[in-house]
Amino acid sequence: MAHDSRKAALTALVANTVLTVFKFFAALLSHSASMMNEPTR
């Protein structure tokens, strides 16, 4: 059971990191201040 929750937490962490990096580069390319300031959940 603990292994499953650890795997879920790690998967969520990796997914959020990838989304944050993607949004950062998208904001840089589009020069969008609103995208840069939008929080990633």
PyMOL Python script that loads the backbone (N, CA, C, O; Angstrom):
from pymol import cmd

cmd.read_pdbstr("""\
ATOM      1  N   MET A   1       0.819  -1.193   0.000  1.00  0.00           N
ATOM      2  CA  MET A   1       0.000   0.000   0.000  1.00  0.00           C
ATOM      3  C   MET A   1       0.864   1.259   0.000  1.00  0.00           C
ATOM      4  O   MET A   1       0.585   2.198  -0.746  1.00  0.00           O
ATOM      5  N   ALA A   2       1.892   1.290   0.813  1.00  0.00           N
ATOM      6  CA  ALA A   2       2.753   2.472   0.877  1.00  0.00           C
ATOM      7  C   ALA A   2       3.492   2.677  -0.439  1.00  0.00           C
ATOM      8  O   ALA A   2       3.752   3.808  -0.849  1.00  0.00           O
ATOM      9  N   HIS A   3       3.824   1.570  -1.093  1.00  0.00           N
ATOM     10  CA  HIS A   3       4.518   1.680  -2.374  1.00  0.00           C
ATOM     11  C   HIS A   3       3.629   2.352  -3.420  1.00  0.00           C
ATOM     12  O   HIS A   3       4.114   3.142  -4.230  1.00  0.00           O
ATOM     13  N   ASP A   4       2.335   2.043  -3.407  1.00  0.00           N
ATOM     14  CA  ASP A   4       1.397   2.640  -4.356  1.00  0.00           C
ATOM     15  C   ASP A   4       1.273   4.142  -4.147  1.00  0.00           C
ATOM     16  O   ASP A   4       1.255   4.901  -5.116  1.00  0.00           O
ATOM     17  N   SER A   5       1.187   4.580  -2.902  1.00  0.00           N
ATOM     18  CA  SER A   5       1.047   6.011  -2.641  1.00  0.00           C
ATOM     19  C   SER A   5       2.344   6.751  -2.963  1.00  0.00           C
ATOM     20  O   SER A   5       2.308   7.896  -3.413  1.00  0.00           O
ATOM     21  N   ARG A   6       3.469   6.114  -2.739  1.00  0.00           N
ATOM     22  CA  ARG A   6       4.750   6.741  -3.091  1.00  0.00           C
ATOM     23  C   ARG A   6       4.851   6.900  -4.605  1.00  0.00           C
ATOM     24  O   ARG A   6       5.305   7.932  -5.099  1.00  0.00           O
ATOM     25  N   LYS A   7       4.423   5.865  -5.341  1.00  0.00           N
ATOM     26  CA  LYS A   7       4.453   5.923  -6.804  1.00  0.00           C
ATOM     27  C   LYS A   7       3.507   7.014  -7.325  1.00  0.00           C
ATOM     28  O   LYS A   7       3.846   7.727  -8.269  1.00  0.00           O
ATOM     29  N   ALA A   8       2.344   7.141  -6.722  1.00  0.00           N
ATOM     30  CA  ALA A   8       1.386   8.170  -7.125  1.00  0.00           C
ATOM     31  C   ALA A   8       1.935   9.569  -6.862  1.00  0.00           C
ATOM     32  O   ALA A   8       1.786  10.468  -7.690  1.00  0.00           O
ATOM     33  N   ALA A   9       2.569   9.745  -5.710  1.00  0.00           N
ATOM     34  CA  ALA A   9       3.139  11.047  -5.373  1.00  0.00           C
ATOM     35  C   ALA A   9       4.280  11.400  -6.322  1.00  0.00           C
ATOM     36  O   ALA A   9       4.398  12.545  -6.758  1.00  0.00           O
ATOM     37  N   LEU A  10       5.112  10.422  -6.638  1.00  0.00           N
ATOM     38  CA  LEU A  10       6.227  10.667  -7.553  1.00  0.00           C
ATOM     39  C   LEU A  10       5.721  10.982  -8.962  1.00  0.00           C
ATOM     40  O   LEU A  10       6.263  11.856  -9.638  1.00  0.00           O
ATOM     41  N   THR A  11       4.691  10.275  -9.400  1.00  0.00           N
ATOM     42  CA  THR A  11       4.102  10.534 -10.709  1.00  0.00           C
ATOM     43  C   THR A  11       3.516  11.945 -10.765  1.00  0.00           C
ATOM     44  O   THR A  11       3.695  12.646 -11.761  1.00  0.00           O
ATOM     45  N   ALA A  12       2.830  12.363  -9.726  1.00  0.00           N
ATOM     46  CA  ALA A  12       2.257  13.706  -9.670  1.00  0.00           C
ATOM     47  C   ALA A  12       3.355  14.763  -9.668  1.00  0.00           C
ATOM     48  O   ALA A  12       3.219  15.795 -10.326  1.00  0.00           O
ATOM     49  N   LEU A  13       4.428  14.524  -8.945  1.00  0.00           N
ATOM     50  CA  LEU A  13       5.541  15.466  -8.900  1.00  0.00           C
ATOM     51  C   LEU A  13       6.194  15.628 -10.271  1.00  0.00           C
ATOM     52  O   LEU A  13       6.476  16.746 -10.702  1.00  0.00           O
ATOM     53  N   VAL A  14       6.429  14.517 -10.944  1.00  0.00           N
ATOM     54  CA  VAL A  14       7.037  14.563 -12.274  1.00  0.00           C
ATOM     55  C   VAL A  14       6.103  15.271 -13.264  1.00  0.00           C
ATOM     56  O   VAL A  14       6.550  16.102 -14.055  1.00  0.00           O
ATOM     57  N   ALA A  15       4.821  14.943 -13.218  1.00  0.00           N
ATOM     58  CA  ALA A  15       3.862  15.555 -14.141  1.00  0.00           C
ATOM     59  C   ALA A  15       3.778  17.061 -13.915  1.00  0.00           C
ATOM     60  O   ALA A  15       3.760  17.825 -14.880  1.00  0.00           O
ATOM     61  N   ASN A  16       3.728  17.497 -12.667  1.00  0.00           N
ATOM     62  CA  ASN A  16       3.669  18.929 -12.377  1.00  0.00           C
ATOM     63  C   ASN A  16       4.945  19.643 -12.794  1.00  0.00           C
ATOM     64  O   ASN A  16       4.890  20.782 -13.257  1.00  0.00           O
ATOM     65  N   THR A  17       6.088  18.995 -12.636  1.00  0.00           N
ATOM     66  CA  THR A  17       7.347  19.596 -13.057  1.00  0.00           C
ATOM     67  C   THR A  17       7.380  19.778 -14.572  1.00  0.00           C
ATOM     68  O   THR A  17       7.780  20.829 -15.072  1.00  0.00           O
ATOM     69  N   VAL A  18       6.955  18.746 -15.296  1.00  0.00           N
ATOM     70  CA  VAL A  18       6.922  18.832 -16.761  1.00  0.00           C
ATOM     71  C   VAL A  18       5.969  19.947 -17.209  1.00  0.00           C
ATOM     72  O   VAL A  18       6.305  20.723 -18.104  1.00  0.00           O
ATOM     73  N   LEU A  19       4.797  20.028 -16.599  1.00  0.00           N
ATOM     74  CA  LEU A  19       3.846  21.077 -16.959  1.00  0.00           C
ATOM     75  C   LEU A  19       4.391  22.469 -16.658  1.00  0.00           C
ATOM     76  O   LEU A  19       4.196  23.396 -17.445  1.00  0.00           O
ATOM     77  N   THR A  20       5.063  22.618 -15.539  1.00  0.00           N
ATOM     78  CA  THR A  20       5.638  23.909 -15.175  1.00  0.00           C
ATOM     79  C   THR A  20       6.694  24.342 -16.180  1.00  0.00           C
ATOM     80  O   THR A  20       6.719  25.499 -16.600  1.00  0.00           O
ATOM     81  N   VAL A  21       7.560  23.423 -16.564  1.00  0.00           N
ATOM     82  CA  VAL A  21       8.608  23.743 -17.546  1.00  0.00           C
ATOM     83  C   VAL A  21       7.979  24.089 -18.894  1.00  0.00           C
ATOM     84  O   VAL A  21       8.382  25.056 -19.539  1.00  0.00           O
ATOM     85  N   PHE A  22       6.980  23.291 -19.323  1.00  0.00           N
ATOM     86  CA  PHE A  22       6.310  23.549 -20.589  1.00  0.00           C
ATOM     87  C   PHE A  22       5.644  24.926 -20.590  1.00  0.00           C
ATOM     88  O   PHE A  22       5.772  25.677 -21.557  1.00  0.00           O
ATOM     89  N   LYS A  23       4.937  25.257 -19.511  1.00  0.00           N
ATOM     90  CA  LYS A  23       4.264  26.555 -19.428  1.00  0.00           C
ATOM     91  C   LYS A  23       5.273  27.703 -19.392  1.00  0.00           C
ATOM     92  O   LYS A  23       5.008  28.772 -19.941  1.00  0.00           O
ATOM     93  N   PHE A  24       6.406  27.498 -18.763  1.00  0.00           N
ATOM     94  CA  PHE A  24       7.429  28.532 -18.717  1.00  0.00           C
ATOM     95  C   PHE A  24       7.942  28.844 -20.125  1.00  0.00           C
ATOM     96  O   PHE A  24       8.048  30.009 -20.510  1.00  0.00           O
ATOM     97  N   PHE A  25       8.258  27.795 -20.888  1.00  0.00           N
ATOM     98  CA  PHE A  25       8.746  28.025 -22.248  1.00  0.00           C
ATOM     99  C   PHE A  25       7.656  28.575 -23.157  1.00  0.00           C
ATOM    100  O   PHE A  25       7.940  29.398 -24.027  1.00  0.00           O
ATOM    101  N   ALA A  26       6.412  28.137 -22.971  1.00  0.00           N
ATOM    102  CA  ALA A  26       5.300  28.681 -23.754  1.00  0.00           C
ATOM    103  C   ALA A  26       5.108  30.162 -23.448  1.00  0.00           C
ATOM    104  O   ALA A  26       4.831  30.949 -24.354  1.00  0.00           O
ATOM    105  N   ALA A  27       5.250  30.545 -22.195  1.00  0.00           N
ATOM    106  CA  ALA A  27       5.124  31.956 -21.824  1.00  0.00           C
ATOM    107  C   ALA A  27       6.268  32.775 -22.413  1.00  0.00           C
ATOM    108  O   ALA A  27       6.062  33.907 -22.852  1.00  0.00           O
ATOM    109  N   LEU A  28       7.461  32.212 -22.424  1.00  0.00           N
ATOM    110  CA  LEU A  28       8.592  32.930 -23.027  1.00  0.00           C
ATOM    111  C   LEU A  28       8.399  33.122 -24.526  1.00  0.00           C
ATOM    112  O   LEU A  28       8.648  34.202 -25.061  1.00  0.00           O
ATOM    113  N   LEU A  29       7.953  32.062 -25.196  1.00  0.00           N
ATOM    114  CA  LEU A  29       7.770  32.147 -26.640  1.00  0.00           C
ATOM    115  C   LEU A  29       6.626  33.081 -27.033  1.00  0.00           C
ATOM    116  O   LEU A  29       6.705  33.765 -28.053  1.00  0.00           O
ATOM    117  N   SER A  30       5.582  33.110 -26.240  1.00  0.00           N
ATOM    118  CA  SER A  30       4.412  33.930 -26.573  1.00  0.00           C
ATOM    119  C   SER A  30       4.461  35.320 -25.935  1.00  0.00           C
ATOM    120  O   SER A  30       3.606  36.162 -26.213  1.00  0.00           O
ATOM    121  N   HIS A  31       5.456  35.559 -25.086  1.00  0.00           N
ATOM    122  CA  HIS A  31       5.580  36.829 -24.360  1.00  0.00           C
ATOM    123  C   HIS A  31       4.310  37.120 -23.567  1.00  0.00           C
ATOM    124  O   HIS A  31       3.851  38.261 -23.511  1.00  0.00           O
ATOM    125  N   SER A  32       3.750  36.088 -22.960  1.00  0.00           N
ATOM    126  CA  SER A  32       2.494  36.206 -22.227  1.00  0.00           C
ATOM    127  C   SER A  32       2.762  36.328 -20.725  1.00  0.00           C
ATOM    128  O   SER A  32       3.162  35.368 -20.067  1.00  0.00           O
ATOM    129  N   ALA A  33       2.529  37.534 -20.206  1.00  0.00           N
ATOM    130  CA  ALA A  33       2.720  37.751 -18.771  1.00  0.00           C
ATOM    131  C   ALA A  33       1.672  36.998 -17.959  1.00  0.00           C
ATOM    132  O   ALA A  33       1.956  36.521 -16.860  1.00  0.00           O
ATOM    133  N   SER A  34       0.467  36.893 -18.499  1.00  0.00           N
ATOM    134  CA  SER A  34      -0.587  36.207 -17.745  1.00  0.00           C
ATOM    135  C   SER A  34      -0.298  34.717 -17.618  1.00  0.00           C
ATOM    136  O   SER A  34      -0.608  34.116 -16.589  1.00  0.00           O
ATOM    137  N   MET A  35       0.290  34.110 -18.648  1.00  0.00           N
ATOM    138  CA  MET A  35       0.636  32.690 -18.553  1.00  0.00           C
ATOM    139  C   MET A  35       1.783  32.490 -17.573  1.00  0.00           C
ATOM    140  O   MET A  35       1.829  31.487 -16.861  1.00  0.00           O
ATOM    141  N   MET A  36       2.698  33.431 -17.537  1.00  0.00           N
ATOM    142  CA  MET A  36       3.831  33.330 -16.619  1.00  0.00           C
ATOM    143  C   MET A  36       3.362  33.422 -15.175  1.00  0.00           C
ATOM    144  O   MET A  36       3.943  32.791 -14.292  1.00  0.00           O
ATOM    145  N   ASN A  37       2.311  34.209 -14.929  1.00  0.00           N
ATOM    146  CA  ASN A  37       1.834  34.416 -13.568  1.00  0.00           C
ATOM    147  C   ASN A  37       0.785  33.409 -13.130  1.00  0.00           C
ATOM    148  O   ASN A  37       0.407  33.378 -11.959  1.00  0.00           O
ATOM    149  N   GLU A  38       0.310  32.585 -14.058  1.00  0.00           N
ATOM    150  CA  GLU A  38      -0.716  31.603 -13.715  1.00  0.00           C
ATOM    151  C   GLU A  38      -0.083  30.442 -12.957  1.00  0.00           C
ATOM    152  O   GLU A  38       0.904  29.862 -13.411  1.00  0.00           O
ATOM    153  N   PRO A  39      -0.651  30.103 -11.801  1.00  0.00           N
ATOM    154  CA  PRO A  39      -0.076  28.996 -11.028  1.00  0.00           C
ATOM    155  C   PRO A  39      -0.366  27.653 -11.687  1.00  0.00           C
ATOM    156  O   PRO A  39      -1.410  27.475 -12.315  1.00  0.00           O
ATOM    157  N   THR A  40       0.538  26.734 -11.544  1.00  0.00           N
ATOM    158  CA  THR A  40       0.348  25.375 -12.033  1.00  0.00           C
ATOM    159  C   THR A  40      -0.110  24.521 -10.868  1.00  0.00           C
ATOM    160  O   THR A  40       0.491  24.566  -9.794  1.00  0.00           O
ATOM    161  N   ARG A  41      -1.159  23.750 -11.060  1.00  0.00           N
ATOM    162  CA  ARG A  41      -1.690  22.911  -9.982  1.00  0.00           C
ATOM    163  C   ARG A  41      -1.479  21.476 -10.291  1.00  0.00           C
ATOM    164  O   ARG A  41      -1.859  20.612  -9.501  1.00  0.00           O
TER     165      ARG A  41
END
""", "prot")
cmd.dss("prot")
cmd.show_as("cartoon", "prot")
cmd.util.cbc("prot")
cmd.orient("prot")
